[in-house]
């Protein structure tokens, strides 16, 4: 049997063990709580960034879709309200046609982006002529009466630019 002193010492040691275990549990709880709060803050920031990205995307898409539609509506309104010579009428109809093709490309691009996001379409990298692409974009908008400038990239010569046409 244990003496009174030995029993008191064993009780003191077991109390210390319980105290140390309790402190350890509290420490683990505190660290876990801090990590959870940090993780919640990080997730909230990620959600906010994703929400902002989504708002910016919707704003950009809305603008990109509205632009060709506005042009088509304007030209069709004018075509419906006034009589034009066949050449002018054809020119305006070509502009409307071009804007609708542009609109269709935007929809196709949006659909392609969705496929890429879902992993059902893979991007392939390829070299392209930026000057030609810019020229294509200007030619796609013959209704604009603008002054064009030469585009120079690096040591290359200026890209040829189309002459502006007045829609009137």
Secondary structure, DSSP 8 states (H G I E B T S, - for coil): ---HHHHHHHHHHHHHHHHHHHHHHHHHHHHHHHHHHHHHHHHHHHHHHHHHHHHHHHHHHHHHHHHHHHHHHHHHHHHHHS---HHHHHHHHHHHHHHHHHHHHHHHHHHHHHHHHTTSS--------HHHHHHHHHHTTTT----------TTS------------
